[in-house]
């Protein structure tokens, strides 16, 4: 189904991994919480307790170059924060 596009690896999410057993993923825009929960449980073999989703809005980006400013756009995307059962974890770094 290809609901999960990629994991989010930032300082904030990494600290949530350690403190709250919470992981972040970028998912399809039209995916709902139930689909995200099923996909994570199938892909990683863990028990998901809670899923929170949010849609990040599109943003306008400007780069200043030698030839002048270059205007671009970063599209909107959906993030999902997944809480796992106690004692379970996901190894996101094994395929790097």
N, C-alpha and C positions, 0 to 999 in steps of 0.2 A: 504494500500500500504506500510505502515511502512517505510516511507522515513526518518522521523525524529527519530533518535535513542535516544538522550537525550539533554537537554539544557546545555549550558556551564555556570557555575557559578564560576567566578573568580573576582578578584578585578577590573580588567580592564573592563570586560564586565558589571559588576555592575555599575561602574561609567558611562559607555556609556548608560546604562538604564536610569539613572537619567538625564544626560546632553543632549543626542541626541535621546532618545526614540528608542534605538537600542538594539536588543537582539541577542544572539548567540546560535547556535544549532550545534550538531554533526549530520551529515546526511550520507546517503549511498554514497559510492564512485561514483556510476554511476548516481546519481540524478542531474538533471539540475535545473536552477533557476526558471523556470516556475513551475515545480513539487513542489519545496520547497515553493514557494509562495502560491500555492493552498492548500498544506497540512497545513501550518500555519494558513491560513484564515479559513479552515474548523475546525481545532482543537481548536482554541482559539477565533474565531468569531471576528477577527479584520481586518482592512484594511492595507495591506502591500504596501508600496510605492516603496521600493527598496530592492534587494537581492544581496549580494556580496558573492562569494564562493572562497574558497582556499583549496588546498590539502596540508596537512602537511606531510612531508616526513617521512619514517621509520627511527628510530634512534636505535643505539646500546647502551645498558645500561650495566654498569659493577658495581657489588656490591662486596665489599671486606668483606669476612666472615672469620671465624676462620680457615676454611678448605682451604682458598684461594679464589681468585677472581671467581665470578660466572658471566658469560656473558649471557645476554639475549637480546631480541629485542622487541621494541615497534613498532607495525605495523603502516602503514600510515592510515590517516583518512581525511575526508573532513569536513571543517567547513563552516557554512553559517551565515553571519551577516545580520539580517533582520531589516530594518527601517520601523517603523509604522507611520500611520497618526497621526497628532497632536491631543492630547487629549485621545488617546487610549493607553492601557497598557496590559501587560500579567502578571498574578500572578503566578509565577513559584514555590512559596513556599507553596501553599495551600494543596498539597498532601504529604508533608513530615511527 
